[in-house]
Amino acid sequence: MKLDRFQFTAIALCVLLWGLGLAAYPLMESTEARYGSISAAMVRTGNWIEPMFNGVPHLSKPPFAYWTGAVALSLVPGSATGSFPYSEVPLRLMSTAWLVVCALLTGRLARAAGLSRSASRWASAVSFLSPLAVVQGHMNTGDLYLWAGVLLVMLGWLESERTSRQRALLIGAGWAIGFLAKGHMVLFWTLLPAFVATAVLRRRYYFERIADPTAPEETAPSWRRSLLHPLAWLVFLVASVPWFAAILHRHPELASYWLKDEIVARVVSTDHGRAEPWWYFLPMVPLLVLPWLPELWKGIRRGHGSNVHRWTWVVWILMPLVVFSMSGSKRPNYLLPMVTPLALFVASALHGAHPAAGWRRVLGPRIRTVVWLGFVLTVPFVIASNCFAPDTRAMVEGAGAKGGPLVCFGTEPTGVSFYRGDVVPVYGHQRMSPFAPALDPDEERRQVQAWAGKGAVFLVPNDAVGRLTDMVGAPAASSREGLGHQLVRFHANP
């Protein structure tokens, strides 16, 4: 597609603003900052097998997102030690690159469903600019990689033009990426919709043939020849098993921890502090394609595309929605792979659509997309100008200006560890990793008092300043440095 000067300038400006937006604010607490700290530790220590957070093994998630972050940091000298002025940018550029991959794969799925090239471009644009996708594209977490893995598997299953070997390779690679990013969730997102969609379609065509024996039979792609292909499972196992085998050899107790705490407990209990009402996800589904709700409604009602694919999209949305609604752990990012079927429904409504005239053009999808793109490009700068989270980058700089060691009290040093480029002592807080050493209260008090006597600067949430003061037993000189947090320094050795 040839671009004129205006189109080229507009695209270049959008790319520039998106890139500047990635550097507009520091790592967001706590998930993005924790992932960044683990990736930086991999680069600093050279240990890419065992993810370490603040000097302690952090094995609640597989390492694929940590690896991609470490690769990004390795390409920019100084970013892994916090000396690069905008060390978080390489991490977010990697996420943006994978968001582009997910958008392109969504467009391929639109073509596999029989939609036009124009509709497939719409599918890519909608998936890229989905509100949830934009958020994930601005932070380095595991959800984007799970989404990419799911899309590779679905493409291998639904794109019938490929040879069985090519489809098996796609499926195996998708499972490996998703499994190394978020564990068993990639199998849930792929196998369950495929099996249920196949069963629904077979039952539907059975009753259609009873009503009209001459009706042509349209069946779902065979999952036996793709999802059960030996080569797919071989690629999956060869690519994913070595890391799990190596880490279980070092920590045999992890098998029980993953099964009980990270799989069963997240579904049947609220121990992870993510309990929400059963309807929590229902209003979020339309928000995933908020600027294109009219097209979503039209696409669901009478959009174009193969019936096999459309029924697959329906199951792709409904099955995870039902399961997640019953789960005891709920977060919006769980729905990220659902962006693709919703984007495909939107694209199916725009298959063969012609530009509207009059007032319909003013409110049409193109104008709404341009307005939404402008909003997306400006939001990072709004976040930067408003303190929506503690500015850990500024806190580390402030602590460095005060001199002395930096100690965290009552909070995890997620971003602090990244920008400090070193291990930060932590007290007065339950550590997230089961591998973190536990201190008895008396020993913890002695160590905190010793740090205070050395002139340490304490990073403390506002609600924990009183606890720290009671523990140290000396007046504190403090300065507020971020939303809900202070840097506290004690005048004398208690």
C-alpha positions in Angstrom: 0.0 0.0 0.0 1.5 3.3 -1.1 1.4 6.2 1.3 1.2 9.8 0.4 3.1 12.5 2.4 0.3 13.3 4.7 -0.3 9.6 5.6 3.4 9.0 6.2 3.6 12.0 8.4 0.6 11.0 10.4 1.9 7.5 11.0 5.4 8.8 11.9 3.8 11.2 14.4 1.7 8.4 16.0 4.8 6.2 16.3 6.8 9.0 17.9 4.0 9.8 20.4 3.6 6.2 21.3 7.4 5.9 21.9 7.5 9.0 24.0 4.5 7.7 26.0 6.5 4.6 26.9 9.0 6.9 28.7 6.6 9.3 30.2 6.2 7.6 33.6 8.3 5.2 35.7 7.5 1.5 36.2 4.0 1.0 37.5 3.7 -0.7 40.9 3.7 -3.4 41.6 3.4 -6.0 38.8 5.2 -4.2 36.1 8.0 -3.1 38.4 8.4 -6.7 39.8 8.7 -8.1 36.3 11.2 -5.5 35.4 13.3 -6.1 38.6 13.4 -9.8 37.9 14.5 -9.2 34.2 17.2 -6.8 35.4 18.5 -9.3 37.9 18.8 -11.9 35.1 21.0 -9.5 33.2 23.1 -8.5 36.2 23.7 -11.9 37.6 23.7 -14.0 34.3 21.3 -16.4 36.0 18.5 -16.9 33.4 17.2 -20.2 34.8 16.1 -19.1 38.3 14.1 -15.8 38.4 15.2 -13.8 41.3 13.4 -10.9 42.9 15.4 -8.8 45.3 17.9 -11.6 45.9 15.2 -14.3 46.5 13.9 -16.9 44.1 10.5 -15.8 42.6 8.9 -18.8 41.0 5.1 -18.1 41.1 5.2 -17.7 37.3 7.2 -19.3 34.5 10.0 -17.1 33.0 9.1 -16.2 29.5 8.1 -12.6 30.3 11.3 -12.3 32.4 13.3 -13.6 29.5 11.9 -11.2 27.0 12.4 -8.3 29.4 16.0 -9.4 30.0 16.6 -9.6 26.3 15.3 -6.0 25.9 17.5 -4.7 28.8 20.5 -6.5 27.3 20.2 -4.5 24.1 20.5 -1.1 26.0 23.7 -0.8 28.0 23.1 0.4 31.6 19.3 -0.2 31.6 19.6 -3.3 33.8 21.5 -1.3 36.5 19.2 1.7 36.5 22.0 4.0 35.1 20.2 4.4 31.7 18.0 7.5 32.1 14.8 5.8 31.0 15.5 2.1 31.8 11.9 1.1 31.6 11.7 2.0 27.9 13.3 -1.2 26.5 10.9 -3.3 28.6 7.9 -1.5 27.2 9.2 -1.5 23.6 9.4 -5.3 23.8 5.7 -5.4 25.0 4.7 -3.1 22.1 6.5 -5.4 19.6 4.5 -8.4 20.9 1.3 -6.4 20.8 2.0 -5.8 17.1 2.5 -9.5 16.7 -0.9 -10.2 18.4 -2.6 -7.7 16.2 -1.1 -9.2 13.0 -2.1 -12.7 14.1 -5.7 -11.5 14.7 -5.7 -10.2 11.2 -4.6 -13.6 9.9 -7.5 -15.2 11.8 -9.9 -12.8 10.1 -8.6 -13.9 6.7 -8.9 -17.6 7.7 -12.6 -16.9 8.5 -13.1 -15.6 4.9 -13.2 -11.9 5.7 -11.8 -9.4 3.2 -8.3 -7.8 3.5 -10.0 -4.6 4.6 -11.8 -6.4 7.3 -8.6 -8.2 8.4 -6.9 -4.8 8.8 -9.8 -3.7 10.9 -9.4 -6.8 13.1 -5.7 -6.0 13.6 -6.4 -2.3 14.4 -9.2 -3.1 16.8 -7.1 -5.7 18.7 -4.1 -3.3 18.8 -6.2 -0.4 20.1 -8.4 -2.4 22.5 -8.3 -0.5 25.9 -6.9 -3.6 27.7 -4.4 -4.4 24.9 -3.1 -0.8 25.0 -2.6 -1.0 28.8 -0.7 -4.3 28.4 1.3 -2.9 25.5 2.7 -0.3 27.9 4.0 -2.7 30.5 6.0 -5.9 30.5 3.9 -8.7 32.1 3.1 -12.3 31.1 -0.4 -11.7 29.7 0.7 -10.5 26.2 2.8 -13.6 25.7 -0.1 -15.8 26.8 -2.3 -14.0 24.2 0.3 -14.5 21.5 0.6 -18.2 22.4 -3.2 -18.6 22.2 -3.4 -16.9 18.8 -0.6 -19.1 17.4 -2.6 -22.2 18.5 -5.9 -20.9 17.1 -4.3 -20.0 13.8 -2.8 -23.5 13.6 -6.2 -25.0 14.2 -8.4 -22.7 12.1 -6.1 -21.9 9.1 -6.9 -24.9 7.0 -4.8 -23.8 4.0 -1.6 -24.8 5.8 -0.2 -28.3 5.7 -0.7 -30.5 8.8 3.0 -30.2 9.7 2.9 -26.4 9.5 -0.2 -26.3 11.7 1.3 -28.7 14.2 4.4 -26.5 14.4 2.3 -23.4 15.0 0.3 -25.1 17.7 3.3 -26.5 19.4 5.1 -23.2 19.4 2.0 -21.4 20.7 1.6 -23.9 23.6 5.2 -23.5 24.5 5.2 -19.7 24.5 1.9 -19.6 26.5 3.0 -22.3 28.9 6.3 -20.6 29.6 4.5 -17.3 30.1 1.4 -18.3 32.2 1.5 -22.0 32.7 -1.6 -24.2 32.2 -3.8 -21.2 31.1 -2.7 -21.6 27.5 -4.2 -25.1 27.4 -7.4 -23.8 29.0 -7.7 -21.0 26.4 -7.1 -23.3 23.5 -8.3 -26.8 24.1 -11.5 -26.0 25.9 -12.9 -23.6 23.2 -11.8 -26.0 20.4 -13.5 -29.1 21.9 -16.7 -27.3 22.9 -17.0 -25.5 19.5 -16.6 -28.8 17.7 -19.3 -30.4 19.8 -21.7 -27.5 19.4 -21.2 -27.4 15.6 -21.7 -31.2 15.2 -24.9 -31.1 17.2 -26.1 -28.0 15.2 -25.4 -29.6 11.8 -27.0 -32.9 13.0 -30.4 -31.1 13.5 -30.0 -29.1 10.3 -29.5 -32.3 8.3 -32.7 -33.8 9.9 -34.6 -30.7 8.8 -33.0 -30.6 5.3 -31.1 -33.7 4.3 -29.7 -31.9 1.2 -28.2 -29.1 3.3 -24.4 -28.9 2.8 -22.4 -30.0 5.8 -20.0 -27.5 7.2 -17.9 -28.9 10.1 -15.2 -27.4 12.3 -11.6 -28.1 11.5 -10.5 -31.5 12.8 -8.8 -31.0 16.2 -7.5 -34.6 16.0 -5.3 -33.7 13.0 -4.0 -30.5 14.5 -4.4 -30.2 18.3 -3.7 -33.9 18.8 -1.0 -34.1 16.2 2.1 -35.8 17.7 4.4 -33.1 16.3 2.5 -30.4 18.1 2.9 -32.1 21.4 6.6 -32.9 20.7 7.4 -29.3 20.0 5.5 -28.2 23.1 7.2 -30.6 25.4 10.7 -30.1 23.9 10.5 -26.3 24.2 8.8 -26.1 27.7 9.8 -29.1 29.8 13.6 -28.4 30.2 13.1 -25.2 32.2 10.5 -26.9 34.5 12.7 -29.9 34.9 15.7 -27.8 35.8 13.8 -25.6 38.3 12.1 -28.6 39.9 15.5 -30.3 40.3 16.6 -27.2 42.3 13.3 -26.8 44.2 11.4 -30.1 44.4 8.8 -28.5 46.7 7.7 -26.3 43.8 5.4 -29.0 42.3 3.1 -28.9 45.3 3.3 -25.1 45.5 2.3 -24.6 41.9 -0.5 -27.1 42.1 -2.0 -26.0 45.4 -1.3 -22.3 45.6 -1.0 -21.2 42.0 -3.7 -23.4 40.3 -6.2 -24.8 42.8 -6.2 -21.9 45.3 -6.6 -19.3 42.7 -9.8 -21.0 41.5 -11.5 -22.2 44.7 -10.3 -19.7 47.3 -9.8 -16.0 47.8 -6.4 -16.3 49.5 -4.7 -14.2 46.8 -6.7 -11.1 47.7 -8.4 -10.9 44.3 -12.0 -11.8 45.3 -14.7 -10.0 43.3 -18.4 -10.6 42.7 -19.4 -13.3 40.2 -20.5 -10.6 37.7 -17.2 -8.8 37.8 -16.2 -9.6 34.2 -19.6 -9.1 32.6 -19.4 -5.3 32.2 -15.8 -5.6 31.1 -16.4 -7.6 28.0 -17.9 -4.8 25.9 -15.3 -2.4 27.3 -12.6 -4.5 25.5 -13.8 -3.0 22.2 -15.4 0.2 23.6 -15.0 2.5 20.6 -16.5 -0.1 18.3 -19.6 -1.2 20.2 -22.0 -0.6 17.3 -19.9 -2.8 15.0 -19.6 -5.5 17.7 -23.4 -5.6 18.0 -23.9 -5.7 14.2 -21.1 -8.3 13.8 -22.7 -10.6 16.4 -26.2 -10.3 14.9 -25.4 -10.6 11.2 -21.7 -10.2 10.4 -19.9 -12.0 7.6 -17.5 -14.8 7.9 -17.6 -18.6 8.0 -20.2 -20.1 10.4 -17.6 -22.4 11.8 -15.4 -19.5 12.7 -18.2 -17.4 14.1 -19.4 -20.2 16.4 -15.7 -20.7 17.5 -15.6 -17.0 18.4 -18.7 -17.3 20.5 -17.3 -20.3 22.4 -14.0 -18.5 22.7 -15.8 -15.7 24.5 -18.3 -17.6 26.6 -16.4 -20.5 28.0 -13.6 -18.5 29.6 -16.1 -16.0 30.8 -18.1 -18.6 32.6 -15.1 -20.2 34.2 -13.5 -16.9 35.3 -16.7 -15.7 36.8 -16.8 -18.8 39.1 -13.1 -18.4 40.0 -12.1 -16.9 43.4 -9.4 -14.9 41.7 -10.4 -12.1 39.3 -8.3 -9.5 37.4 -9.1 -7.6 34.2 -6.0 -8.8 32.4 -7.3 -12.4 32.5 -9.6 -11.4 29.6 -6.8 -10.3 27.3 -7.1 -13.3 24.9 -10.8 -12.5 24.6 -9.9 -9.3 22.7 -9.3 -11.3 19.5 -12.8 -12.9 19.0 -14.4 -9.6 19.9 -12.2 -7.8 17.3 -13.1 -10.5 14.8 -16.8 -9.8 15.3 -16.2 -6.1 14.8 -14.3 -6.9 11.6 -17.1 -9.2 10.4 -19.5 -6.2 10.5 -17.0 -4.1 8.4 -16.5 -6.8 5.8 -17.2 -5.1 2.4 -18.5 -1.9 4.2 -18.4 1.3 2.2 -17.7 4.8 3.6 -20.9 6.3 5.1 -22.2 9.7 4.2 -23.6 12.6 6.2 -24.0 12.3 9.9 -23.2 8.6 9.8 -19.7 9.4 8.5 -19.1 11.8 11.4 -20.0 9.1 13.9 -18.6 6.3 11.7 -15.9 3.7 12.8 -13.1 5.5 11.1 -13.7 8.8 12.9 -14.2 7.0 16.2 -11.0 5.1 15.7 -9.0 8.3 15.0 -10.5 10.0 18.1 -9.7 6.9 20.2 -6.2 6.8 18.9 -5.7 10.4 19.9 -6.9 9.5 23.4 -4.6 6.5 23.6 -1.6 8.6 22.6 -2.2 11.3 25.2 -3.1 9.1 28.2 0.5 8.3 29.1 1.3 12.0 29.5 -1.8 12.4 31.6 -0.6 9.6 33.9 2.9 11.2 34.0 1.4 14.5 35.2 -0.7 12.9 37.9 0.5 10.8 40.7 -1.5 7.6 40.2 1.3 5.5 41.9 4.4 6.1 43.9 7.2 7.5 41.7 9.8 4.9 42.7 12.3 6.4 40.2 12.1 9.7 42.0 12.3 8.0 45.4 15.5 6.2 44.5 17.0 9.4 43.2 15.9 11.2 46.4 17.4 8.5 48.6 20.6 8.6 46.7 20.8 12.4 47.2 20.4 11.9 51.0 23.3 9.4 51.1 23.4 6.2 53.1 21.8 2.8 52.4 18.2 2.4 51.3 15.9 0.1 53.2 12.2 -0.7 52.6 9.8 -1.0 55.6 6.2 -2.2 55.2 6.4 -2.4 51.4 8.0 -4.6 48.7 10.8 -2.9 46.8 9.5 -3.8 43.3 10.5 -0.6 41.4 13.1 0.4 44.0 15.1 -2.8 43.3 14.9 -2.1 39.6 16.1 1.5 39.7 18.5 0.9 42.5 20.1 -1.9 40.5 20.8 -4.0 43.7 19.2 -6.0 46.5 17.3 -3.8 49.0 16.7 -5.0 52.6 13.0 -5.4 53.4 11.3 -5.4 56.9 7.9 -5.1 58.4 6.2 -6.7 55.4 5.2 -10.2 54.5 7.4 -11.3 51.6 5.6 -12.5 48.5 7.9 -15.4 47.8 7.8 -18.6 49.9 11.6 -18.7 49.5 12.1 -15.4 51.4 13.8 -15.8 54.8 11.6 -15.2 57.8 12.9 -13.2 60.8 11.5 -13.4 64.3 10.3 -10.0 65.6 13.2 -9.4 68.0 15.8 -10.1 65.3 13.9 -7.9 62.8 13.9 -5.1 65.4 17.6 -5.4 66.0 18.4 -5.3 62.3 16.1 -2.3 61.7 17.7 -0.4 64.6 21.2 -1.3 63.2 20.2 0.2 59.8 18.9 3.3 61.4 22.2 3.7 63.3 24.0 3.5 60.0 22.1 6.5 58.6 19.9 4.4 56.3 17.0 6.0 54.4 13.8 4.1 54.9 11.1 3.9 52.2 7.9 3.6 54.2 4.2 3.8 53.3 2.4 6.5 55.3 0.4 4.0 57.3 3.6 2.2 58.4 5.6 5.3 59.6 4.2 4.9 63.1 5.2 1.2 63.3 8.7 2.1 62.2 9.0 4.9 64.7 7.8 2.6 67.5 10.3 0.0 66.5 13.3 2.3 66.4 12.2 4.5 69.2 13.7 7.7 67.9 12.2 10.8 66.2 12.2 10.7 62.4 13.0 13.3 59.8 10.9 12.6 56.8 10.1 14.0 53.4 7.1 13.0 51.3 8.3 11.7 47.9 5.4 9.8 46.4 1.7 9.0 46.6 1.2 7.3 50.0 5.0 6.8 50.7 7.7 8.7 52.5 11.5 8.7 52.8 12.3 8.5 56.5 15.7 9.1 58.1 16.5 8.8 61.8 18.6 11.5 63.5 20.7 9.3 65.7 21.6 5.7 66.6 18.8 4.6 69.0 
